[in-house]
Amino acid sequence: MLNRILNRTSSWKATFLAASMVLTGTAVSADTPDVTNSAVVEAFVDGAVKPLMKNEHSSSGVVTVVKDGKIVFAKGYGYADIENNIAIDPKTSLVRPGSISKLFTWVSVMQLVEQGKLDIDVDVNQYLKTFLIKDTYPGQPVTLRHIMTHTAGFEDGVLGYVIIDDIERIEPLAQALARLQPDRVVPPGTRPAYSNWATSLAGLIVSNVSGLEYSEYVQKNIFDVLGMDNSTFAEPQPPHLLPQVAKSYSYKNGKYHDENYEYLSNFMPAGALSATAHDMAKFGRALLNGGADGDKRILKAETLDMMLEEAFTHDPRVRGIGLGFLRREFGPDGFNNVGHDGGTSMFISHFGISKPEDFMLFSSFGGPGAAKVHLSFVKSFYDEFFPQDLPSISPPADFDERAQKYAGEYHSSRSAYTTIEAIMRPLATSVTVKPMPDNTLLIGEQRYVEIEKHLFREVSDSGLIAFQEDENGNVVSYVTNGHGWKQNYRPAFYETKGFITIWVSLTLVVFIGVFFRLAYQWKAFRAYRGKEKRAYWASIAVAGFGLMFFVLETIAISAGANALLFELPSLLKFALIFPILGLLATIYHVYMAVVIWRETLYAGRWPRIRHSVVSFFGIFIIWFYSHWNLLGFNYFS
């Protein structure tokens, strides 16, 4: 859901590197470890997972490997229930795969396509009963193809409403989606931007067309067919499965603490799955075997093949997205890894398959250190057993002549644009591209070398990034290999982190200065009368309301990510009163600035200039509030 798999991190290099690759890119030298040997796999996974889980305080983990239709390896690590000493069991412990849930939604959609009940290329509004998608771009309706390729054009958000920890806040799916409908911010089919809401809409359409609740449809048409007896989308889970659900834990003061259960029912088709690793192996085998596990079929082979093929990419040199399936970067040429990753606040999971290798890897880790374990383990596993040939590359000698065209800040297309979450684009998720003296590009924390026009490869790894240019030849965006659900684009200068940091800092300095000046001029302030006194009070109000907002906001977000994720703190909502008060104070302050200059109030020019400076920064901060949706109560809850 939250898809925390985006940031590439340094991970263990494979213990046995391939000496050479044949032209298919899937067969490797004899030095590559044998992924069909369970003892070899177990030795590697144990070595990779156990120390990481201990160091990062990951409370639970499970890894399952399928090769040539058989489970080669399946093992649990840590505990499903620490208090009762119940270990994770790949056969019986239900973990939370998060956004891997979406694959079941896409399969459900295509089952109804096969039956002639759905068409993925028509306006989805014809399948909705209680609300409609806003007609933001007349003549450009949203289709299921757009939704499955994450190109429907919706903004995205998560804070306070996608994952909740209060069962009383669960709503019927149609009601939740109608209330939480995001804005369309780009025309459909033009730019990928991952959307939990749009995926949930696809699940609602499955429900509307089939006449079954979404969880019932998946149970009947996928789980029951494949014998996935320990899987469910229902929340709370059915009574017979509830004791098997792995608990969520935080780690504080040297101890694990049981956390509230995470409910995703309001976005059920996008992330509410609970499943065992063994059940995920059954699903994986069906996908690897043309839609069937033995004689248990969920899709036609030709339908599945269409879903796994490239359906959208900005550059054919990097892997994009199929019909719902992410085309991942792992493995050598020809390995063709597809699947999905998923994250809740407490579980991070991976599901990847390779049809050419008849291979599946499923892993899931829980607890506060789950993300670090996941990021390190998954890539290191593929590097170990399916290594890529990485020829040495050198930067072009003339790259410095064009390096600056790539330099700057880039924002993710997967973002909010009309709610208070929009400010996270520059402050939390922006990426800086910086030319380096050795003719490489530093993109985030990794160095890249130009290998073709607008195509770059990591210096010491296989990662690829492809830049795009506009009709005038200006570089305006880039996409990352295997991350076809988003595009990073250049923002306007006033949306960059540097601009915001400098000007907001200057504003706060000025506002703080008002109070220092007040203390310094206390006797003079008390002596002011009439308009001069009111003008000074206006400065105090502008500065005070501005400082109060930033102080309260800082205190509110210091509660931590989970507090923001489950429900926006009341203090944060209260803080949003102060931009409104600041607007009123600034209007009056500007009016008094005109009065001050017109009537030459105060003794000397400098007091009038100081008042005008406060007006200027008051106007700036009101623009800032307005631009980033902080003026008003622009949030879902």
C-alpha positions in Angstrom: 0.0 0.0 0.0 2.3 2.5 1.1 4.8 0.9 -1.3 8.0 1.6 0.8 10.1 -0.3 -1.7 10.9 2.8 -3.8 14.3 3.9 -2.4 17.2 1.9 -3.6 19.7 1.0 -0.8 23.1 -0.5 -0.8 22.7 -4.2 -0.1 24.9 -7.3 0.1 26.6 -8.2 -3.1 26.1 -11.8 -4.2 28.5 -14.3 -2.6 29.0 -16.1 -5.8 29.1 -13.8 -8.9 28.4 -15.2 -12.3 31.6 -15.4 -14.4 29.6 -15.1 -17.6 26.1 -15.1 -19.0 24.8 -16.8 -22.1 22.9 -14.7 -24.6 19.5 -15.5 -23.1 20.7 -13.9 -19.9 18.9 -16.5 -17.7 21.5 -19.3 -17.6 24.6 -18.6 -15.6 27.9 -20.2 -14.9 28.4 -23.1 -12.5 29.5 -20.6 -9.8 26.0 -19.4 -9.4 24.4 -21.0 -6.3 21.7 -23.6 -7.1 18.3 -22.2 -6.2 16.7 -25.7 -6.4 18.9 -26.8 -3.5 16.9 -26.2 -0.3 20.0 -26.4 1.9 21.8 -23.8 -0.2 18.8 -21.5 -0.2 18.3 -21.9 3.6 22.0 -21.1 4.3 21.8 -17.9 2.3 18.4 -16.8 3.7 19.4 -17.5 7.3 22.6 -15.5 6.8 20.8 -12.6 5.2 17.8 -12.4 7.4 18.7 -13.4 11.0 21.3 -10.7 11.7 19.3 -8.0 9.9 16.1 -8.9 11.9 18.0 -8.8 15.2 19.8 -5.5 14.4 16.7 -3.8 13.1 14.3 -5.2 15.6 12.1 -6.9 13.0 9.7 -9.1 15.0 8.7 -11.5 12.3 9.6 -12.7 8.9 8.8 -15.4 6.4 10.4 -16.5 3.1 9.1 -18.9 0.5 10.8 -20.0 -2.7 9.0 -21.9 -5.5 11.0 -23.4 -8.5 9.7 -25.6 -11.2 6.3 -25.9 -9.5 7.7 -27.0 -6.2 8.2 -25.3 -2.9 12.0 -25.4 -2.5 12.2 -23.4 0.7 9.7 -22.1 3.2 10.7 -20.9 6.6 9.5 -18.5 9.3 11.6 -16.2 11.4 10.7 -14.6 14.7 7.3 -14.7 16.2 3.6 -14.3 15.3 2.8 -13.8 18.9 5.7 -12.9 21.2 3.8 -12.9 24.4 2.6 -16.5 23.8 5.8 -17.7 22.2 4.1 -18.6 18.9 6.7 -18.7 16.1 6.0 -17.7 12.5 4.9 -20.7 10.5 4.8 -20.3 6.6 1.9 -22.8 6.5 -0.4 -21.2 9.2 0.7 -17.7 10.1 -1.2 -15.0 8.3 0.9 -11.9 7.4 -0.2 -8.6 5.8 1.1 -8.4 2.2 -0.2 -4.9 1.8 -0.3 -3.8 -1.9 0.3 -7.3 -3.1 -3.4 -7.5 -2.6 -3.8 -5.5 -5.8 -2.8 -8.5 -7.9 -6.0 -10.3 -6.7 -8.0 -7.2 -7.8 -6.4 -7.3 -11.2 -7.1 -11.0 -11.6 -10.7 -10.4 -10.6 -11.1 -7.7 -13.1 -9.7 -9.8 -15.9 -11.9 -12.8 -14.9 -14.9 -10.6 -15.5 -13.4 -9.4 -18.8 -13.1 -13.0 -19.9 -16.8 -13.4 -19.1 -17.7 -10.4 -21.2 -19.0 -8.5 -18.2 -16.2 -5.8 -18.2 -14.4 -3.9 -20.9 -11.2 -2.3 -19.7 -11.3 0.4 -22.4 -14.6 2.1 -21.6 -15.5 4.9 -19.2 -15.6 3.3 -15.7 -18.6 5.5 -14.8 -20.9 3.1 -16.5 -20.0 0.5 -13.9 -20.6 2.8 -10.9 -23.9 3.0 -9.0 -23.7 5.5 -6.2 -21.2 8.1 -7.4 -19.3 9.1 -10.5 -15.7 10.1 -11.4 -15.5 13.8 -11.7 -15.4 15.0 -15.4 -12.2 17.0 -14.9 -11.0 16.4 -18.5 -14.1 16.4 -20.8 -13.8 13.7 -23.4 -11.0 11.9 -21.6 -12.8 9.4 -19.3 -11.0 7.1 -16.9 -10.9 3.4 -18.0 -9.9 0.2 -16.2 -6.8 0.1 -18.4 -5.8 3.5 -17.0 -6.4 2.2 -13.5 -4.5 -1.0 -14.0 -1.5 0.9 -15.4 -1.8 3.6 -12.7 -2.2 6.3 -15.4 -5.8 7.4 -14.4 -4.4 10.8 -13.4 -5.5 10.8 -9.7 -3.5 12.5 -7.0 -2.5 10.1 -4.1 -2.5 10.4 -0.4 -2.4 8.2 2.7 -2.2 10.2 6.0 -5.1 9.7 8.3 -7.5 7.7 6.2 -6.1 4.8 4.1 -4.9 2.7 7.1 -6.8 3.0 10.3 -6.6 1.3 13.7 -10.2 1.9 14.9 -12.8 -0.7 13.7 -15.5 1.9 14.2 -14.2 3.9 11.3 -14.7 1.1 8.8 -17.3 2.1 6.1 -18.9 0.2 3.2 -16.5 0.4 0.3 -18.7 2.5 -2.0 -19.3 5.0 0.8 -15.6 5.3 1.7 -14.6 5.8 -1.9 -17.3 8.4 -2.6 -16.2 10.4 0.5 -12.5 10.1 -0.2 -12.5 10.6 -4.0 -9.2 12.4 -5.0 -8.8 15.0 -7.7 -7.7 14.2 -11.2 -4.5 16.2 -11.7 -3.3 15.1 -15.1 -5.2 13.7 -18.2 -5.5 9.9 -18.1 -2.9 7.9 -20.0 -0.2 10.6 -19.8 1.7 10.0 -16.6 1.9 7.1 -14.1 1.0 7.8 -10.5 0.3 4.9 -8.1 -3.2 5.1 -6.7 -4.7 3.1 -3.9 -8.0 4.8 -4.4 -8.2 3.9 -8.1 -7.3 0.3 -7.3 -10.1 0.2 -4.7 -12.4 1.6 -7.3 -11.6 -1.3 -9.6 -12.5 -3.7 -6.7 -15.8 -1.8 -6.2 -16.5 -2.3 -9.9 -15.8 -6.1 -9.5 -18.4 -6.0 -6.7 -21.0 -4.0 -8.6 -20.8 -6.2 -11.7 -20.6 -9.6 -9.9 -23.2 -8.8 -7.3 -20.9 -10.0 -4.5 -19.0 -8.1 -1.9 -15.4 -7.8 -3.0 -14.0 -10.1 -0.2 -16.7 -12.7 -1.1 -15.9 -12.5 -4.8 -12.1 -13.1 -4.2 -12.9 -15.9 -1.7 -15.2 -17.7 -4.2 -13.3 -17.1 -7.4 -9.6 -17.2 -6.4 -9.1 -18.5 -2.8 -11.5 -21.4 -3.0 -10.4 -22.3 -6.5 -6.7 -22.5 -5.6 -7.3 -24.0 -2.2 -5.9 -20.9 -0.4 -7.6 -21.9 2.8 -5.6 -19.5 5.0 -6.3 -16.3 3.1 -8.9 -13.6 3.4 -9.7 -10.0 2.6 -12.2 -9.8 5.5 -11.5 -7.5 8.4 -11.6 -8.7 11.2 -10.6 -12.0 9.9 -13.0 -15.0 10.2 -13.0 -16.6 13.6 -11.2 -19.7 12.5 -8.3 -17.6 11.0 -8.1 -14.8 13.6 -5.8 -16.7 16.0 -3.3 -17.3 13.2 -2.8 -13.6 12.3 0.7 -12.4 13.1 0.6 -9.5 15.5 2.1 -6.0 14.9 4.9 -4.9 17.2 6.9 -1.7 17.9 10.2 -1.7 19.8 10.8 0.7 22.6 13.1 0.7 25.6 14.5 -2.8 24.7 11.1 -4.5 24.5 8.6 -5.3 21.9 5.1 -3.8 22.3 1.9 -5.1 20.8 0.4 -2.4 18.5 -3.2 -1.9 17.4 -4.4 -3.9 14.4 -4.2 -2.2 11.0 -7.5 -2.1 9.1 -7.5 -1.4 5.4 -11.2 -2.2 4.8 -12.0 1.3 3.4 -9.5 0.5 0.7 -9.9 -3.3 0.8 -9.0 -4.2 -2.8 -5.8 -2.2 -2.6 -4.3 -3.7 0.6 -6.5 -5.7 3.0 -5.2 -9.2 2.2 -4.1 -11.5 5.0 -2.4 -14.7 3.8 0.1 -17.3 4.6 3.3 -17.8 2.6 2.1 -21.3 1.5 -1.1 -19.8 0.1 0.9 -17.1 -1.8 2.9 -20.0 -3.2 -0.3 -21.5 -4.6 -1.2 -18.2 -6.2 2.3 -17.9 -7.6 2.2 -21.4 -9.1 -1.1 -20.5 -10.9 0.5 -17.4 -12.4 3.6 -19.3 -13.5 1.5 -22.1 -15.0 -0.7 -20.0 -17.3 -3.4 -19.2 -14.8 -3.8 -22.6 -13.3 -2.4 -24.6 -10.3 -2.9 -28.2 -11.5 -6.5 -28.4 -12.6 -7.5 -25.3 -10.7 -7.7 -22.4 -13.1 -8.3 -18.8 -12.3 -7.4 -17.2 -15.7 -6.9 -18.2 -19.3 -3.3 -18.4 -20.3 -3.7 -15.8 -23.0 -5.3 -13.4 -20.6 -2.5 -13.7 -18.1 0.1 -13.3 -20.8 -1.6 -10.0 -21.8 -1.5 -8.8 -18.2 2.3 -9.5 -17.8 3.3 -7.7 -21.0 4.4 -4.1 -21.1 1.3 -1.9 -21.0 2.8 1.5 -20.2 6.3 2.9 -20.1 7.8 6.3 -20.9 10.9 4.7 -22.3 11.2 1.1 -23.8 14.7 0.8 -22.4 13.4 0.6 -18.9 10.8 -1.8 -17.5 7.4 -0.2 -16.8 4.1 -1.8 -15.9 1.8 -4.4 -17.2 -1.9 -4.6 -16.6 -1.5 -4.2 -12.9 1.7 -6.3 -12.6 4.8 -4.3 -11.9 7.7 -5.3 -14.3 10.6 -5.4 -11.9 14.3 -4.7 -12.3 15.6 -7.9 -10.6 17.5 -10.5 -12.4 19.4 -10.7 -15.8 18.0 -10.0 -19.2 15.3 -12.5 -20.0 14.6 -13.2 -16.4 11.5 -11.0 -16.7 10.6 -10.5 -13.1 7.0 -9.4 -12.5 4.9 -9.0 -9.4 4.4 -6.5 -6.7 5.6 -5.3 -3.3 3.5 -4.1 -0.4 3.7 -2.3 2.9 1.5 -1.5 5.8 2.8 0.5 8.7 4.1 -2.8 10.3 4.6 -5.3 7.4 6.7 -5.1 4.3 6.4 -7.8 1.7 7.6 -8.9 -1.8 6.0 -11.1 -4.4 8.0 -11.8 -7.6 7.7 -14.4 -10.3 9.8 -15.3 -13.4 8.0 -17.4 -16.0 11.2 -18.1 -18.0 12.7 -19.5 -14.8 9.4 -21.0 -13.4 10.4 -19.2 -10.2 8.6 -17.4 -7.3 9.9 -15.5 -4.3 7.6 -14.4 -1.5 8.8 -12.7 1.6 7.3 -10.6 4.4 8.8 -9.0 7.4 7.1 -7.3 10.4 8.0 -4.8 13.1 9.8 -1.4 13.1 12.8 -2.6 11.2 10.9 -4.5 8.5 11.6 -2.0 5.7 15.4 -2.2 6.1 15.3 -6.0 6.2 13.1 -6.1 3.2 15.1 -3.7 1.1 18.4 -5.5 1.8 17.1 -9.1 1.6 15.1 -9.0 -1.6 17.7 -7.5 -3.9 20.5 -9.6 -2.3 18.5 -12.7 -2.9 18.2 -12.0 -6.6 21.8 -10.9 -6.9 22.8 -14.2 -5.3 20.8 -16.7 -7.3 20.0 -14.7 -10.5 23.0 -12.4 -10.9 23.3 -9.9 -13.7 26.3 -9.4 -15.9 27.6 -5.9 -15.0 30.3 -4.9 -17.5 32.5 -2.1 -16.3 31.5 1.3 -17.6 33.3 4.6 -17.8 31.8 8.1 -18.0 31.9 9.7 -21.5 34.8 12.2 -21.6 32.5 14.9 -23.0 29.6 14.4 -20.5 30.4 17.6 -18.6 29.2 19.5 -21.7 25.6 18.3 -21.2 25.6 17.4 -17.5 23.9 20.5 -16.3 20.8 19.9 -18.4 19.9 17.0 -16.0 20.8 18.9 -12.8 18.1 20.0 -10.3 15.3 18.8 -8.1 12.7 16.3 -9.2 9.3 15.4 -7.5 7.4 12.1 -7.6 4.2 12.0 -9.6 2.7 9.9 -6.9 1.8 12.7 -4.6 -1.0 14.8 -3.2 -1.7 18.1 -4.9 -4.9 19.5 -3.3 -4.5 18.4 0.4 -2.0 19.3 3.1 0.1 16.2 2.1 1.3 18.1 -0.9 4.1 19.7 1.1 5.7 16.3 1.4 6.7 16.5 -2.3 9.6 18.9 -1.7 10.3 18.2 2.0 10.2 14.4 2.2 10.2 12.8 -1.3 12.1 15.1 -3.6 15.2 13.8 -5.4 18.2 15.9 -6.3 20.3 15.3 -9.4 23.8 16.7 -9.2 26.6 16.5 -11.8 29.8 15.2 -10.2 33.5 16.1 -11.1 34.1 12.6 -12.4 31.4 13.0 -15.2 28.8 11.0 -13.3 25.4 12.1 -12.0 24.6 11.8 -8.3 20.9 10.9 -8.3 19.7 10.8 -4.7 22.5 8.8 -3.0 23.6 6.8 -6.0 26.1 7.7 -8.8 25.1 7.0 -12.4 27.0 6.9 -15.7 25.5 7.9 -19.1 25.4 4.8 -21.4 23.0 6.1 -24.1 21.3 9.4 -24.8 19.2 10.2 -21.7 19.9 6.7 -20.3 22.1 6.2 -17.2 23.3 3.1 -15.2 24.4 2.9 -11.7 28.2 2.9 -11.4 28.4 -0.2 -9.3 25.0 -1.8 -9.8 22.4 -2.5 -12.5 19.9 0.3 -11.8 18.8 2.3 -14.8 17.2 5.7 -15.1 15.9 7.2 -18.3 15.3 10.9 -18.7 12.6 12.5 -20.8 12.7 15.9 -22.7 9.9 18.2 -23.8 9.3 19.4 -27.4 12.0 22.1 -26.9 14.7 19.6 -25.9 14.6 20.4 -22.2 15.0 17.6 -19.8 11.8 17.6 -17.7 11.5 14.2 -16.0 12.9 10.7 -15.5 11.7 7.2 -14.8 13.5 4.4 -13.0 13.8 0.8 -14.3 11.2 -1.4 -12.5 9.3 1.5 -10.9 6.8 2.0 -13.7 4.1 3.3 -11.3 5.6 6.7 -11.1 7.6 9.4 -12.9 9.8 12.0 -11.4 9.3 15.5 -12.8 10.9 18.9 -12.5 8.8 21.3 -10.3 8.5 25.0 -10.6 11.4 26.8 -8.9 9.0 28.0 -6.1 8.1 24.4 -5.3 11.7 23.3 -4.7 13.0 22.4 -1.3 15.7 25.1 -1.5 13.3 27.9 -2.3 10.9 26.8 0.5 13.8 26.4 3.1 15.3 29.8 2.4 12.1 31.8 2.3 10.3 30.1 5.1 13.4 30.5 7.3 13.6 34.2 6.4 10.0 34.6 7.3 10.4 32.9 10.7 13.5 35.1 11.4 11.4 38.2 10.6 8.5 37.0 12.8 10.8 36.2 15.7 12.4 39.6 15.2 9.1 41.2 15.8 9.1 39.9 19.3 12.7 40.7 20.0 12.0 44.2 18.8 8.9 44.3 21.0 11.0 43.4 24.0 13.7 45.9 23.1 11.1 48.7 22.5 8.7 47.8 25.3 8.5 51.3 26.7 8.1 52.8 23.2 5.4 50.2 22.4 3.5 51.1 25.6 3.7 54.8 24.6 2.2 54.3 21.2 -1.4 55.5 20.7 -4.0 55.2 18.0 -3.0 54.0 14.6 0.6 53.5 15.5 -0.4 51.2 18.4 -2.8 49.3 16.1 -0.2 48.9 13.4 2.2 47.4 16.0 -0.4 45.1 17.2 -1.0 44.0 13.6 2.7 43.1 13.4 2.5 41.1 16.6 -0.6 39.2 15.2 1.0 38.4 11.9 4.2 37.2 13.5 2.4 35.4 16.4 -0.1 33.5 14.2 2.7 32.5 11.8 5.0 31.2 14.6 2.1 29.4 16.4 1.3 27.5 13.2 4.9 26.2 12.7 5.4 25.4 16.4 2.1 23.5 16.7 2.7 21.7 13.4 6.2 20.7 14.5 4.9 19.3 17.8 2.1 17.5 16.0 4.3 15.7 13.5 6.8 14.8 16.2 4.3 12.1 17.3 5.7 9.9 14.6 4.7 8.4 11.3 2.1 5.9 12.7 0.2 8.6 14.5 -0.1 10.6 11.3 -0.9 7.4 9.3 -3.8 6.2 11.3 -5.4 9.5 12.0 -4.2 13.1 11.8 -3.5 14.4 15.3 -6.0 16.9 16.7 -3.2 19.3 17.3 -2.3 19.4 13.6 -5.9 20.1 12.7 -6.0 22.8 15.4 -2.8 24.3 13.9 -4.6 24.9 10.6 -6.7 27.7 12.4 -3.6 29.9 12.5 -3.1 30.3 8.7 -6.7 31.6 8.6 -6.1 34.0 11.4 -2.8 34.9 9.8 -4.6 35.8 6.5 -7.0 38.2 8.3 -4.1 39.7 10.3 -2.1 40.2 7.1 -4.9 41.9 5.3 -5.2 44.4 8.1 -1.4 44.7 8.3 -1.1 45.6 4.6 -3.9 48.2 5.1 -2.1 49.7 8.0 1.1 49.8 6.0 -0.6 52.0 3.5 -1.9 54.2 6.3 1.6 54.4 7.9 3.2 55.7 4.7 0.4 57.9 3.7 0.2 59.6 7.1 3.9 59.3 7.8 3.3 57.6 11.2 6.1 56.8 13.5 9.2 58.9 14.0 11.5 58.3 11.1 11.6 56.1 8.0 13.0 52.8 9.5 9.9 51.9 11.6 7.8 52.3 8.5 10.2 50.1 6.5 10.2 47.5 9.3 6.4 47.4 9.1 6.5 47.0 5.3 9.0 44.2 5.6 6.6 42.3 8.0 3.8 43.0 5.4 5.9 41.5 2.7 6.7 38.3 4.6 3.1 38.1 5.8 2.0 38.1 2.2 4.6 35.5 1.3 3.6 33.1 4.1 -0.1 33.4 3.1 0.9 32.6 -0.5 2.9 29.6 0.9 -0.1 28.4 2.9 -2.4 28.7 0.0 -0.1 27.1 -2.5 0.5 24.1 -0.3 -3.2 23.7 0.8 -2.5 24.8 4.4 -5.0 27.6 4.2 -8.2 25.9 5.3 -8.8 22.3 6.3 -7.7 20.4 3.3 -7.3 16.8 4.4 -9.2 13.5 4.4 -10.0 11.9 7.7 
